[in-house]
Amino acid sequence: AYYYNGFAFRLKVPKTYNPTAVDGKKYPMIVFFHGLGERGTIYDNEYSLLHGGQQFNNKVEDGSFDGYVLVMQTQDGYHGVSDFSAIKGVIDYMIINNKLDAFRVVDNGLSSGGAGAWDMMIDNPTYIAGSLPMSSSCACYINSTTINKIKYKPIWNFQGGLDPSPAPSTTEAVRDAILAAGGNFKYTLYPSLAHGTWNTAWAEPGFYP
């Protein structure tokens, strides 16, 4: 557990990380954005781990993902510049000091945290190499300025077929616009699920690779 620039966050360290070894290794990172239901004060930065915390921990511990997991605890949702600046500050520090690979930082988020993952990538395209939003998309992404920022980044979007917000048609419109621009967009639809797609998405064989 850490505290930086007004934000509490959790950081899971790669299993093979050795800070003193001159081994030339660099590690990837997942920046995870929790949902609005998991927001909490700076004195409770465990609630952000309600969904995903155990899964991420297990995958690092069993060697499936030999990388960092960064989970920022927000108090009232994601508000862009301040939240993202804190995350960028942590990333900048870790690139210099903790063998973080600047070219393998990806983000993942669920529900409103999925919007956080989208916005982090769109607003900071030099920091985020790819994104895996879950139960989140917006017609506001369908414009040339936004698409040109992200069209060469791999995006894997997970959608519930019974989800009214966002509806599958919204996510599919975003997909079609990015693909039409030559983008790299993977779309996974779970026909029988509503908004809660995340546990199924994390269980996808290709998620951590």
KAVENSUL-V610008 format. One line per field, one symbol per residue. phi: phi as a letter, one per 30 degrees, with the letter a starting at -180 (. if undefined). psi: psi as a letter, one per 20 degrees, with the letter a starting at -180 (. if undefined). burial: # if it has 24 or more other ideal C-beta (glycine too) atoms within 12 Angstrom, else .. Layout:
phi=???
psi=???
burial=???
//
This chain:
phi=.bbahibdacbccedcdbdcdccidbcdbccccddddcdaddcbccddcecjedddeddddcidbcadbcbdccdajcbieddddddddddeddddcbidddcbcbbbachddddddedddddbddccdabbdbhaaaddddaddddddbdccdbbccbddcddaddeddddddeddddddidcbcbcccecccddcdddddddecdde
psi=prppljpqrqppqqhjpohipmijqqqrppoporrhijqrrijmkhhijgohghgggghghjjhomaqppopoqhlapkdggghhgghggggghggikkpohjloqqqqpchhhhggghggghmiihphrqmqplprpiiimqhgghhhiijpppopppphjpinqqhhghhhgghgghhjjrnpppopnhiqchmighhghiphjgh.
burial=...#..########..#.........##########.###.#..#.#######.##..##....###########.##....##.######..##..###...######################.############..##...##.###.#.#######.#..#.#.##.###.##..#.#.######....#.##.###....##.
//
